Amino acid sequence: MHGMSRSIAYLAWEVPMITRRLSVVNTCLGHDRNFFDRKAYIHLPYHRSTCHWKPVASLSESSQAVLRQSSISFSDSRTRFEEDKSLGNKSSDHSNGTGDTIAAIVTPTGGQHGAVEIIRLSGPSAIAIVKSLFLPARKRQVKKLRNDWNPVSHMVEYGTIIDASGALIDEVLVVPMLAPRSYTREDVIEIQCHGGGICSRRVLHLCLEAGARLAQPGEFTLRAFLNGRLDLSQAENVAQLVSAKTVSAAETALAGLQGGLSLLVQSLRAECIEMLADIDARVDFDDELPDLDTISLIQRIQKAQQQVEQALTTERRGKLLQVGIQVAIVGRPNVGKSSLLNAWSQTNKAIVTSVAGTTRDVIEAGIVVGGFPVKLLDTAGIRDTSDEVESIGVERSIVAARGADVIVMVVNAKDGWTEEDTHIFDRVLKIREMSSRVAQSMLVINKIDQASASTIAGSKFANPFDKVVATCATQRVGFEDLEAAFLELVGTGNVIVGGKMWAVNERQAEQLLRASKALERLQVSIKQNLPMDFWAVDIKEAAVAFGEVSGDDVSEEVLSRIFSKFCIGK
C-alpha cells in the first residue's frame, strides 16, 4: 500500500497460491535460505496490533514464485495470529498507546443542558495533562502540590480544576480508567463538570492547552477498534445504540455490541481458515494425506451458508429500526386524514375542522409501532383547485407520497367510494410506479361510526390495496387492527433463532452476501471436480468477506466512512 502514512510489518510464513479478486498488499521475500527463517514482510495500514503468522505447511516452490512476483491478501487464511513482542517498536502510535492524547466533551452540547457535563481524555498523556490541572480535595487540605496526584484506576476523586495562574475553574469529579481497563485500552480520564456549557468548555480549553488534541468524530471508538477492544461490527453498533430512537432499536444495538454478530462471523471465518488450511496442504502434499471426504466438506459449506443466509434475513429489521418508516396519509379533503394522524399519534398536531381543505401543508408526527420508529405525514386533501395556496399543498402531498414507504389512502365510509377517490387512486398508482422504491399501500375506511365499511371493503376498489382497515379516528376505534396490518405490511425481518435480537446493517449485509456467493461457487467447484486451487480462491473470498464485517480485513476508506458518522466524543 504505497502512500500510507503509517504501516506496520507483519510476517507471513505461508501464503495462498492464488490471489485473484482479492485485496492486496505489497510483499517481499526475505533472503535467508533457511526455510524457517524465510519471511514475507507485509505492510498493513490501520495500526493493527503487530502479529506474526506461524507456518502450517512447508513453503512450496510455486508459493515462493507468487511471493516474488505478486501481492497477497494481508489476512492469510491458513494462519493464526500471535502477539509479536519483538516487533512492538514497529507498531503504530495509535495501536500501542504511544500516540497523541485526544479530548472532547462527551455529553450533549446542543439544546437544553444537563446538570453535569463530562470531558473525556484518552492517550498516554492523559494522566499528565489532568495532573497539571486537577487538585484533589484531600491534598488541598494538607497543602500538597497538584502534580503529586497519583490516580487509582476506577476510583472517583473530588477536587477542583485550576488554571496556570491558580484561578479556580470548577469543582469536579475525576474518574481515571487506566490502560488496559478502559474503553479505548489506553489511559482514559473523565472529568465531570457542572453543566451549562461554560465550565466544560473552559476545562476542555485547558486540556487542549496542556497538550491534548480535540478528538475527531468517532475517534474514541476508532481507538477501541484499533486496540482490539471492539471489532468493527461492535463499533458500528455503538453508533447505532447512540442514535437509537426506540427501545427495540437500543436492544438490537446492545445485542450486536455484546458480540452477537461478531461471534457468528468469527466462527464462520475460522471455519473458512480451517478448510483453506486443509485444501492448501493438499495442493503440496496430496499424496501423503488421506483422501478428502468431499461429502463432509460440502455439508460444512452448506451449514456455513445457511448461517449466513439466516443473518441476512435480519437486514430489513435493522434498517427499519435505524431509519424508521415514513407513512404518507393521502385522500380527498375532509375524509378524516388529520383526525387519523392526531388519534394515531395521540397528539393535536393537525388542525381539525369541518371546513374542507383545512390542511394546507405537510404535518409530521413521530410514533412507535411495534418497536419501530414511524413518521406520519398528514397531507393536504388532493383535489383540483384554483386556490394558489391549496394547490401548493396538493403538490407537496404528491411529493410526500412519492417518498413514503407506506401510502395510507383514507376514504369516508358515509360517502362511499367517489370519482374523486378514483382520481386520487390513479395518482397514487402513478406515484408508486415513478418511485425508485415501491411503496406499500393501505386503504383506511374512516368514520365507520356513520356508516358500515363493508360496502367499500367488499368492492373492487379495495382489491388493489395491500391492506384494508376500518377505523373511527375521533373515537380511536380500529387502531389495533390498523397497527397489526401496518406491521404485517412493512415486514419487520426475523429475530435470530434463540431470541438474539441483533441485526446486520447494509454494509455488513453486502459482505455477507459476497461470502454466500463465494460459498455457493465453492460447492459448484467441488461438485465439478475442478482443481483445488479454484476451491482455495472461493474459500479465501468468503474469509475476506467475513473479515470485512469484523474489521480484520478492511480498507482505510471503509473505516473513514464508518467512523465519520459518529458524534464527537464517542
Secondary structure, DSSP 8 states (H G I E B T S, - for coil): -TT-S--EEEEES---S--TTS--B-EEE----SGGG--EEEEESTT---EEE--SS---HHHHHHHHHS-B-SS-TT--EEE-GGGGGGS-HHHHT-S--EEEE-S--SSS--SEEEEEEESTTHHHHHHTTEEEHHHHHTT--GGG----TT--EEEEEE-TT--EEEEEEEEEE-TTSSSSSS-EEEEEEESSSHHHHHHHHHHHHTT-EE--TTHHHHHHHHTTSS-HHHHHHHHHHHT--SHHHHHHHHHHHTTHHHHHHHHHHHHHHHHHHHHHHHHHHGGGS----HHHHHHHHHHHHHHHHHHHTTHHHHHHHHH-EEEEEE-STTSSHHHHHHHHHTS--S---SSTT---S-EEEEEEETTEEEEEEE-------S-HHHHHHHHHHHHHHHT-SEEEEEEETTT-S-HHHHHHHHHHHHHHHH-SS--EEEEEEE-TTTS-SHHHHTSGGGTTSSEEEE-BGGGTBSHHHHHHHHHHHH-----BTTTB-----HHHHHHHHHHHHHHHHHHHHHHTT--HHHHHHHHHHHHHHHHHHHTSS--HHHHHHHHTTS-TT-
